Amino acid sequence: MTSDPYALWDAAYVLGSLSAVQRREFEGHLPGCDACRRRVSELSGLPGLLALAGDDGGVPAPETAGVPAVPLYAGLAAKVAARRRRWMLAAAAAALVLAGTTAGLTSALESVTAPPPLAATNSPAGVPLTFSGAQSRGMTATGTLAGHAWGTQVDWHCTYPAGAYAGGAAGSDFVLVMVSTSGTETTLASWSAGPGSEVSPTATTATPVSAIARLDIRDSTGAVLLSAAP
């Protein structure tokens, strides 16, 4: 049994369900934990699995003992993946029994044990994002959009220079808001930062790159500080 108190925070982080305080705490933990960084990378396609399971992402689960509730989603995704693997194994076995090839059955079972990697379909190698805005308060940000079969992964990096950032010495709360081509606004992530700090969050959405009009970094009042368009 793991002794890492953050072992169950990875799915909540990827889905943007951590509070601003929890997100900052987890990001402070990530640089020193290879296991958590690996799990965050592996869960980047979680929203697509939830969509396949018919989950609308709008029903929160209760939190217990200070652990984010999103591991419930991870369990759902695991069930979807297990069901898909069982179907693939049964189909391969049936086809090869008809062919009467025992050696071929062994090879086929090995080939479907793990699902194939998700191919990038919306963008070839990631769409760069350059954020700009008249109300940046000294904050700068860059990022990328990576298109996948299940949707889009958003990675961005924010810098709050000491002596240049005018957001307050105690730090401020921020959100990343996606605006679709149809005008729908969706909050993808939240975090906190102050002068002299840098953050590199990650978020995912089932919306394809082609349907994203822009991404806004906004403060707790809803004011748009920086924007970037794909």
C-alpha positions in Angstrom: 0.0 0.0 0.0 1.5 3.3 -1.0 2.5 5.9 1.6 2.3 8.8 -0.8 -0.6 11.1 0.4 -0.9 12.4 -3.2 -1.3 9.0 -4.8 -5.0 9.5 -5.6 -4.8 13.2 -6.7 -3.7 12.6 -10.3 -7.1 12.1 -11.9 -8.5 15.1 -10.1 -5.6 17.2 -11.3 -6.0 16.1 -14.9 -9.7 16.8 -14.9 -9.2 20.3 -13.3 -11.3 19.3 -10.2 -8.8 20.3 -7.5 -9.4 23.5 -5.6 -6.9 26.3 -6.2 -5.1 25.4 -2.9 -5.0 21.7 -3.7 -3.8 22.3 -7.2 -0.9 24.5 -6.0 0.0 21.8 -3.3 0.0 19.0 -5.9 2.1 21.0 -8.4 4.6 21.6 -5.6 4.7 17.8 -5.1 5.0 16.8 -8.8 8.6 17.8 -9.5 9.9 15.4 -6.8 7.6 12.4 -7.5 8.2 10.4 -10.7 5.2 8.1 -10.0 2.7 11.0 -9.8 4.2 12.6 -12.9 3.9 9.3 -14.8 0.3 8.8 -13.7 -0.7 12.4 -14.7 0.8 11.7 -18.2 -1.1 8.3 -18.4 -4.4 9.9 -17.5 -4.3 12.7 -20.2 -6.9 10.7 -22.2 -9.3 10.3 -19.3 -12.0 12.7 -20.6 -12.3 10.6 -23.7 -12.9 7.4 -21.7 -15.5 9.2 -19.6 -17.3 10.3 -22.8 -17.3 6.7 -24.1 -18.9 5.6 -20.8 -21.7 8.1 -21.3 -20.7 10.3 -18.3 -21.6 13.9 -18.6 -18.9 15.1 -16.2 -21.4 17.2 -14.2 -22.1 15.0 -11.2 -19.5 15.6 -8.4 -18.6 12.8 -6.0 -18.2 13.4 -2.3 -14.7 14.0 -0.8 -13.4 12.0 2.1 -10.4 12.4 4.3 -9.1 15.3 2.3 -8.7 13.2 -0.9 -10.2 14.6 -4.1 -13.3 12.8 -5.2 -12.2 12.2 -8.9 -10.8 8.7 -8.3 -14.4 7.6 -8.8 -14.0 8.7 -12.4 -10.7 6.8 -12.7 -12.6 3.6 -11.6 -15.2 4.2 -14.3 -12.5 4.6 -16.9 -10.9 1.4 -15.8 -14.2 -0.5 -16.2 -14.6 0.9 -19.7 -11.1 -0.2 -20.7 -11.5 -3.6 -19.1 -14.8 -4.2 -21.0 -13.2 -3.2 -24.3 -10.3 -5.6 -23.7 -12.6 -8.5 -22.9 -14.6 -7.8 -26.1 -11.4 -7.7 -28.2 -10.1 -11.0 -26.6 -13.4 -12.8 -27.3 -13.5 -11.6 -30.9 -10.0 -12.7 -31.6 -10.5 -16.1 -30.0 -13.7 -16.8 -32.0 -12.0 -15.9 -35.3 -9.0 -18.0 -34.7 -10.9 -21.0 -33.4 -12.6 -21.0 -36.8 -9.2 -20.9 -38.5 -7.9 -23.7 -36.2 -4.6 -22.0 -35.6 -3.4 -22.3 -32.0 -0.2 -20.4 -32.6 -2.1 -17.6 -34.2 -4.5 -17.4 -31.2 -1.5 -16.9 -28.8 -0.2 -14.1 -31.0 -3.6 -12.4 -31.3 -4.2 -12.5 -27.6 -0.8 -10.9 -27.0 -1.6 -8.2 -29.6 -4.9 -7.1 -27.9 -3.8 -7.3 -24.2 -3.0 -3.6 -24.2 -5.2 -1.0 -26.1 -3.4 0.8 -29.0 -2.1 4.3 -28.3 -4.4 7.1 -29.0 -3.5 8.8 -32.3 -3.4 12.6 -32.7 -6.0 13.6 -35.1 -6.8 17.2 -34.6 -3.3 18.7 -34.9 -0.1 17.2 -36.2 2.3 18.0 -33.4 0.6 20.5 -31.1 -0.7 24.0 -31.8 1.4 26.8 -30.1 -0.4 29.3 -27.9 0.9 32.8 -27.3 -1.1 34.7 -24.7 -1.5 38.4 -24.7 -3.7 41.1 -23.1 -3.8 44.7 -21.9 -4.6 43.6 -18.3 -1.8 41.1 -17.8 -0.5 42.9 -14.7 3.0 41.7 -15.6 2.1 38.0 -16.0 3.2 36.2 -19.1 2.0 32.9 -20.5 2.7 30.4 -23.4 1.3 27.0 -24.1 0.3 24.3 -26.6 -2.9 22.5 -27.7 -2.4 18.8 -28.6 -5.2 17.1 -30.6 -6.1 13.5 -29.8 -8.9 11.1 -30.9 -10.6 11.8 -27.6 -10.3 15.6 -27.7 -7.6 18.1 -26.7 -4.9 18.4 -24.1 -3.9 21.9 -23.0 -0.5 22.6 -21.5 0.6 26.1 -20.5 3.2 27.9 -18.5 2.6 31.2 -16.5 5.3 33.4 -15.1 4.7 36.0 -12.4 8.0 38.0 -12.2 9.0 39.3 -8.8 8.9 43.1 -8.9 6.9 43.2 -12.1 3.7 41.3 -11.3 1.1 43.7 -9.9 -1.4 41.1 -8.7 -0.7 41.4 -5.0 2.0 40.0 -2.7 -0.3 37.4 -1.2 -1.0 35.8 -4.5 -4.2 35.5 -6.6 -6.5 32.8 -8.0 -6.8 32.2 -11.7 -8.9 30.1 -14.1 -8.3 28.9 -17.6 -11.6 29.3 -19.6 -12.1 27.7 -23.1 -14.4 29.5 -25.5 -15.7 27.3 -28.3 -16.4 28.4 -31.8 -20.1 28.3 -30.9 -19.5 30.7 -28.0 -19.8 28.2 -25.1 -17.5 28.9 -22.2 -16.0 26.1 -20.1 -13.6 26.4 -17.2 -10.8 23.9 -17.6 -8.6 24.5 -14.6 -7.9 26.8 -11.6 -4.7 27.7 -9.8 -3.1 30.2 -7.5 0.2 32.2 -7.9 2.0 35.2 -6.7 5.0 37.4 -7.5 8.2 35.4 -8.2 6.4 32.2 -9.0 5.9 30.0 -12.1 3.2 27.4 -12.8 2.8 24.8 -15.5 -0.7 23.3 -15.4 -2.3 20.7 -17.7 -5.9 20.3 -18.6 -8.0 18.2 -21.0 -11.3 18.6 -22.8 -13.4 16.4 -25.2 -13.6 19.4 -27.5 -11.5 19.1 -30.6 -8.8 21.7 -31.5 -10.8 22.8 -34.5 -13.8 23.8 -32.3 -11.8 26.0 -29.9 -12.0 29.7 -30.6 -9.7 30.9 -27.8 -8.4 30.3 -24.3 -8.6 33.0 -21.6 -6.7 33.3 -18.3 -9.0 35.1 -16.0 -8.8 36.3 -12.4 -11.3 35.5 -9.6 -13.6 38.3 -10.6 -13.9 37.0 -14.2 -11.7 39.7 -15.8 -9.8 38.5 -18.8 -6.0 39.0 -18.2 -4.6 37.1 -21.1 -6.0 35.3 -24.2 -4.7 33.1 -26.9 -6.3 31.7 -30.1 -5.2 28.5 -31.8 
